[in-house]
Amino acid sequence: MTSSDTPDNASAGHTGVAAMDWAAASADPQYRAAVVDLLGALAYGELAAFERLAEDAKLAPTLADKAELAKMASAEFHHFERLRDRLAEIGEEPTLAMDPFVAAYDGFHKQTAPSDWLEGLVKAYVGDSIASDFYREVAARLDADTRALVLAVLDDTGHGGFAVEKVRAAIDADPDWAAASPCGPAA
């Protein structure tokens, strides 16, 4: 993405680096390295989200749910592609930028593996919400070009609404599920 792809008001109200485009901001080697790390972390996070949603789709109780999760997985993969392409565009090897974050992401997902489909939806909903809030705060301090990309890949894929709808339906169908579930009120 170039500064010409950024809306005219993208830097409105921003100061310092946040008021700059990538060409100006990346002249600082520390800033450039930090952005490469950020894009690498986001790219691997999006790739992991794709994998998680594709796995969740296998466990979906209905064909409609399977198709909806597959659609969301596809959106996450598209986000990954945008980040990967941006890393390459700025002269960085995407896999090298992602590599430092693989163990942390994979370790987190291994330690928080859900026991069923609904727990997977809740985990993804909560985790994605926390990560999205964090990255939006970071984005406010980025150059206009990087900020626009980060905000674009944080766009909702519909997973939050889908998860809430399915968990509410499960609670309505079996109120004891919420009490017994590790992610229910007793948790």
C-alpha positions as CSV (number, residue, x, y, z in Angstrom):
1,M,0.0,0.0,0.0
2,T,1.3,3.4,-0.8
3,S,0.4,6.8,0.6
4,S,-1.7,7.4,-2.5
5,D,-3.9,4.4,-1.4
6,T,-4.6,6.1,1.9
7,P,-7.6,8.3,2.4
8,D,-6.8,12.0,2.4
9,N,-7.9,12.3,6.1
10,A,-5.9,9.2,7.2
11,S,-3.4,11.4,9.1
12,A,-5.9,13.9,10.3
13,G,-5.3,14.6,14.0
14,H,-2.1,12.5,14.1
15,T,1.3,13.9,15.0
16,G,4.8,12.6,14.8
17,V,5.3,9.2,13.0
18,A,1.5,8.7,12.9
19,A,1.3,11.8,10.6
20,M,3.9,10.4,8.2
21,D,3.6,8.0,5.3
22,W,5.7,4.8,5.1
23,A,8.5,6.3,3.0
24,A,9.2,9.0,5.6
25,A,8.6,6.9,8.8
26,S,10.7,3.9,7.6
27,A,13.8,6.1,7.3
28,D,14.2,5.4,11.0
29,P,15.7,1.9,11.2
30,Q,14.2,1.2,14.7
31,Y,10.8,2.2,13.5
32,R,11.2,0.0,10.4
33,A,12.3,-3.0,12.4
34,A,9.3,-2.5,14.8
35,V,6.8,-2.4,11.9
36,V,8.4,-5.5,10.4
37,D,7.9,-7.3,13.7
38,L,4.3,-6.0,14.0
39,L,3.5,-7.1,10.4
40,G,5.2,-10.5,11.0
41,A,3.2,-11.1,14.2
42,L,0.0,-10.1,12.6
43,A,0.7,-12.2,9.5
44,Y,1.3,-15.3,11.5
45,G,-1.7,-14.5,13.7
46,E,-3.9,-14.4,10.6
47,L,-2.4,-17.6,9.3
48,A,-3.1,-19.3,12.6
49,A,-6.6,-17.9,12.6
50,F,-7.2,-19.4,9.2
51,E,-6.0,-22.8,10.5
52,R,-8.1,-22.5,13.6
53,L,-11.3,-21.6,11.7
54,A,-10.7,-24.4,9.1
55,E,-10.3,-26.9,12.0
56,D,-13.4,-25.5,13.7
57,A,-15.3,-25.9,10.5
58,K,-14.6,-29.7,10.6
59,L,-16.4,-29.9,14.0
60,A,-19.4,-27.7,13.0
61,P,-22.7,-29.5,13.7
62,T,-24.4,-28.4,10.5
63,L,-23.4,-27.9,6.9
64,A,-24.5,-24.3,7.1
65,D,-22.1,-23.7,10.1
66,K,-19.3,-25.5,8.3
67,A,-19.8,-23.2,5.3
68,E,-19.9,-20.1,7.4
69,L,-16.7,-21.0,9.2
70,A,-15.0,-21.8,5.9
71,K,-16.0,-18.4,4.6
72,M,-14.5,-16.8,7.7
73,A,-11.3,-18.9,7.3
74,S,-11.0,-17.6,3.8
75,A,-11.2,-14.0,4.9
76,E,-8.5,-14.6,7.5
77,F,-6.3,-16.1,4.8
78,H,-6.9,-13.1,2.6
79,H,-5.8,-10.9,5.5
80,F,-2.6,-13.0,5.8
81,E,-2.0,-12.6,2.1
82,R,-2.2,-8.8,2.4
83,L,0.3,-8.7,5.2
84,R,2.6,-11.2,3.5
85,D,2.5,-9.1,0.3
86,R,3.2,-5.9,2.2
87,L,6.2,-7.4,3.9
88,A,7.5,-8.5,0.5
89,E,6.7,-5.0,-0.9
90,I,8.9,-3.3,1.7
91,G,11.7,-5.7,1.0
92,E,11.3,-8.2,3.8
93,E,11.1,-12.0,3.6
94,P,7.6,-12.7,5.1
95,T,8.5,-16.1,6.6
96,L,11.5,-14.6,8.4
97,A,9.3,-11.8,9.7
98,M,6.7,-14.3,11.0
99,D,9.2,-16.9,12.4
100,P,9.9,-15.3,15.8
101,F,6.1,-15.4,16.6
102,V,5.4,-19.0,15.6
103,A,6.3,-20.7,19.0
104,A,4.3,-18.1,21.0
105,Y,1.2,-18.4,18.9
106,D,1.4,-22.2,18.6
107,G,2.1,-22.6,22.3
108,F,-0.9,-20.4,23.2
109,H,-3.2,-22.4,21.0
110,K,-1.8,-25.7,22.3
111,Q,-2.3,-24.7,25.9
112,T,-5.8,-23.3,25.3
113,A,-7.1,-26.1,23.1
114,P,-10.9,-26.2,23.4
115,S,-12.7,-29.4,24.3
116,D,-15.6,-28.9,21.9
117,W,-16.8,-26.8,19.1
118,L,-18.6,-24.2,21.2
119,E,-15.6,-23.7,23.5
120,G,-13.6,-23.1,20.3
121,L,-16.0,-20.4,19.3
122,V,-15.8,-18.7,22.7
123,K,-12.0,-18.9,22.7
124,A,-11.7,-17.4,19.3
125,Y,-14.2,-14.7,20.1
126,V,-12.5,-13.6,23.3
127,G,-8.9,-14.0,22.0
128,D,-9.7,-12.1,18.7
129,S,-11.4,-9.3,20.6
130,I,-8.4,-8.8,22.9
131,A,-5.9,-9.0,20.1
132,S,-8.0,-6.6,17.9
133,D,-8.3,-4.0,20.7
134,F,-4.5,-4.2,21.3
135,Y,-3.6,-3.9,17.6
136,R,-6.0,-1.0,17.1
137,E,-4.2,0.9,19.9
138,V,-0.9,0.2,18.3
139,A,-2.3,1.2,14.9
140,A,-3.0,4.7,16.2
141,R,0.7,5.3,16.5
142,L,1.8,4.0,13.1
143,D,2.5,5.7,9.9
144,A,-0.6,6.3,7.7
145,D,0.2,3.5,5.2
146,T,0.9,0.9,7.9
147,R,-2.1,2.0,10.0
148,A,-4.5,1.7,7.0
149,L,-3.3,-1.9,6.4
150,V,-3.4,-2.9,10.0
151,L,-7.0,-1.6,10.4
152,A,-8.0,-3.2,7.2
153,V,-6.9,-6.7,8.3
154,L,-8.6,-6.2,11.6
155,D,-11.9,-5.9,9.9
156,D,-14.5,-8.2,11.4
157,T,-14.9,-11.4,9.4
158,G,-18.2,-12.0,11.1
159,H,-16.8,-14.5,13.6
160,G,-17.8,-12.5,16.7
161,G,-21.5,-12.3,15.7
162,F,-21.5,-15.9,14.6
163,A,-19.9,-17.1,17.9
164,V,-22.4,-15.1,20.0
165,E,-25.3,-16.4,18.0
166,K,-24.2,-20.1,18.4
167,V,-23.3,-19.8,22.1
168,R,-26.7,-18.1,22.9
169,A,-28.5,-20.8,20.9
170,A,-26.6,-23.5,22.9
171,I,-27.5,-21.9,26.2
172,D,-31.1,-21.5,25.2
173,A,-31.2,-25.2,24.2
174,D,-29.4,-26.4,27.3
175,P,-29.1,-23.8,30.2
176,D,-26.9,-26.3,32.1
177,W,-24.3,-26.1,29.3
178,A,-23.3,-22.6,30.4
179,A,-22.9,-23.6,34.0
180,A,-20.9,-26.8,33.2
181,S,-18.7,-25.3,30.5
182,P,-15.2,-24.1,31.4
183,C,-16.1,-20.8,29.6
184,G,-19.5,-20.4,31.4
185,P,-20.4,-18.4,34.4
186,A,-18.6,-20.6,36.9
187,A,-15.3,-20.2,35.0
